[in-house]
Structures are given as structure tokens and as C-alpha cells.
Amino acid sequence: MIIWLNGAFGAGKTTTAAELVQVVPESTILDTEEVGLMLRHVQALPRVGDFQHWPPWRGLVVQTATHLLDYLGGILVIPQTVLIEQYWTEIRTGLEKAGVPLHHFLLHTDQDTLTHRIETDAKGLGTNWRLDHLPKYREALPWLRSNAHVVDSSALTPRQVAEIVAAKVAPMAAD
């Protein structure tokens, strides 16, 4: 199965994923950004501002996840923001066709907390880029809320968020 952690850039997906693999047995993280980074080296692809705009990225995410699950078994945890509904539909449909159970979680954080987290991130990576994408996240919220289990992470630690996600997935994994 796959546990997909979605949300705004800076919502804590990667940190929560690291906690989640400590809480959920037989789970491992798949960083699908690495698929995008791999594709950036393909010179024939058109230049885009976001690798998710390349249809091969979406297909390769499905194939990579499917092959890893076939090889490793267990659970993949994917911390990846997807804000375009069509792209999410392509990924979800591809995983469904492959017979991979998918559990989609939206880590939602109130605007003030999210902005504070981004601005005070010790790594300081892509601060402006993440802040610039907040309007896209707000635009995507209606479809995200209807397609994912929403976890309000505003006042929670990443470990608490991981425990909530694990508790929601446990009954689904037993089915």
C-alpha cells in the first residue's frame, strides 16, 4: 500500500514521513522528487518550471512505486505535494489500475503557522519559492479536501501527525 502525504510546501510532509516510517512497520519512504530530478537531465524534454508538468514524471511515479512494492513489499510513504487535480487523478488512476491501495492524506496547516514554518526553516531551502506557491495551495484546497483525509497539523508535532496517520491507516491495512 501507499501512504501519500500531500500539502503545502513547508507543511511538514518530509518530517512527518520520517516519523511515520518509525511508527508503521515495514514502511519506507519513496521521494518522488528524485524521479523529477532524474528527468531534468533529459535534454529533449521541454523546459518547465515544475517537473510535475511532464507526463513522464506522473507515469514514472506510478511505475516506480509499483515496482518497489513488488520488490520490497510493505508500505511506501510518499511525501509529495501535488496541487493540480488532473495530475493527482493520473497518479491515483495509475495506482488503482496496478492494484495498489492508496491512502491520501492532506497535512493542512493554518496560514500563519505555515508562513512561520517556511520563514524559520533552519535549512532555508526555497523559502521564496515555497511562499510563492501558497496561493496555488489555497486554490487546490477544495479538491484536496474532497480527495484526502485531512489532518490539521497546525498545533501538532510531526510525531503526533504520524501517529494520527498510522491510526487511520491501520484499520484500512487490515482489510
N, C-alpha and C positions, 0 to 999 in steps of 0.2 A: 504494500500500500504506500501511498504518498501522502505526506502532510505538507501542504503548501501554505507557507506563511506570506501573506500579502500585506500591503500597507504602504503608507507614505515613506519616502526616503528619509531615514532617521527615526522611524517608529520603533526600532529595536528588533527587527526581524533576525538579523545575523546573530546578535547576542542571545536572543531567545532560542534560536536554533541550537546554539552551543549548549544551552542549558537543557533543551529538550532531549538531545541525544544522551544526556546523563540520566534522564528520568524514564525514557522509553527504551525498553530492552530491544536489542537487535536493530537499532536505528543508526543511520549515518547521514551526513549532510551531503547534498549534491548542490554545488554552486553553479547554477546555470549561466551566470555571468561569464564563466570561463568558456562556455560554448560561444558566446558573443565575441570574446577576446580572440578566440581561435579564428573566427570568421573575418575579423578585421584584417587578417593577413592575406585574404583572398582579393587580389588586386582587381579582378573583373567585377566585383560587386559594386553597385553604385554607392557613393558616399552618402551616408545618412547620419543624423545626429544621435540616433539610438539604434543599437543593433537589433532591437526587437522589431524594427520595421522590415528587416529581412525575413521573408517567409522561410528560408532555410533554418534560421535560428529556431523558430517555433517547431518545425518538424524535427530538428535535431534534438531539441529538448525532450520531445516525446520519445524519440528513438533511444537517446542516451539513458533516460530514466528506465525505459522498458528493458533495455539490455542489462543495465546494472541490477535491476530487480531480479531478472532471470539468473544472473550470475551470483549475486550476493544473497538474494532473498531478503527477508526482513522488511524494514520500513525506510523509505527515503524521506528526509526532511529537506524541503526546498524553500529557502528564504529568498523570494524574488518578487519585486514589485512588478505587477502587470496592471496598467491603468487603461488599456484600450480593450473594450469588451470583445471586439472581434478576435483579437489575439488570444484572449483568455478562452473564448469559445473554441478556437482551433486547437489549443493545447488540451483543454478538457475533453473535447470530442476525440482527439487522437488517443488519449489515455483510456477513454471508455472503450474505443474500438479494440485496443490492445488488452482489454480486460483488467486494467489496473485500477483498483479502488483509489479514489482521490478524495481527500478531506481538505477543504479550502477554508483557511482562517484569515480574517482581516484583523490585524493588530491596529486598532484605532486609538489615536491619542488626540486630546483636545489641542486646538491651535496654539495656545500659549505654551503648553508643555512641549509640544513638538518643536516649535521655534527655539525654545530654550535648549532643548537637547541638541539640535543641529548646531546652534551657535556656540555651545560649550563642549562639543565633541573633542575629546583630547587629541584624536587623530587629525581633526580639522580637514578631513578629506572631502573635497567637493562641497564645501559649505554653501557657496553661492548657487551652485548647480542644484543642490537639494532644496534650497529655499525657493529657487525659481520654479521648481516643479510642484510646489504646494497648490497652486490654482488647478493644475491638471488632476491632482489627487481629489480636490474638492468636487470637481466636475464628475469624476468617476464614482464618487461615493454612492449615489443611488443604485447603480447596478452592482457595485461591490457588496453593498449591504444585502441585496437580494440574492447574491450568489455565494455568500460565505458566512461562516459562523463568526460573529463579531465579538472580539474580546477588547474591552476598553482597558488599555494598558497605561492610561494617564497616571494613575496613582499606585501602580504595581511594579515590583521588581521583575527583571527578566525571568528569574526563577519562578515567581508566582504565576507569570503568564504561561510559562512552560508547563507548570503543574495543572493549570486550567485546561490547556490544550490536551495534555495527556489524559486528563479525566474525561474529556469529551470524546476522545478517540477510543478509549478503552472499550466502551460498550459496542462501538462500531466495528472494532477489530475482532470482537468475539463472534460477530455474525457470520 
